[in-house]
Structure formats: structure tokens, C-alpha cells
């Protein structure tokens, strides 16, 4: 497994932990596919705020307003892609 995939898998594991602590989904995050719809799993608009703050703390990033859309919070895949993008931008700055 490549270093990138290991990093992505550990990021998704961390995102699942954050979801279980912050999002109060109707189903356990560990049972969700990476592309499962988090809103269909019970993610509320209030929970997205808690989720955003927890993700920012966990990964040492700041999610810019332009990224704060429903699409960002739609799945574990979309969250992982955004975190990865922000970490890369931060590293390049």
C-alpha cells in the first residue's frame, strides 16, 4: 500500500471517529461506505458545524467559507478530499 493510501485510510479512520463523536448520526459511522450520503445517515445542519470545528481541530486546518457547502459534508470521501486539499495548500504556503 502506498504512503498516500495509508495516509488517506488513517484520515478516513479519524473522520469516522470525529463523526461518531460530533455528528450524532442515525447509524454508526464505522458501518458507512466512504461514499455514503451523510445527510441520509442523519447528519443535521447543526451537526455540520460541530463536525467542521472538530475537523479543523483534528487536522490543524481552517475550512474557508467558499468550501462550506452541502457537498463538502456529503460523504467521508468528500471530507477526506477537502482535508487533503487544505493540508496540501497549507504545506505549499
Phi, psi and omega in degrees: 000134182290160177301320179299314181294321177299316179296319179294318179295319179291327176295316180294325175297316178296320178297321177297319178297315178298317178300317182292329181276328192245335193263341181050054179287162178284343179232157179291130180304330179296339181268353183274141171291157181301330182258010180294144180287112182292330177292321177294334179276002174109008179293126179259167179295323177295319180296330179296327178294312178299318180297314180302312181297319179293321178294317178300316179295313184298316188256001177063039181235168171235123180278117181290153181308323183298338181267350185281077179235166177301325182299321181304317185267013187285334182201167175296321177302314183292323177294316180297319179297318180293316179299315180299315179300316181291323177294319179294318179296321180293320180293328182280341184282000000 
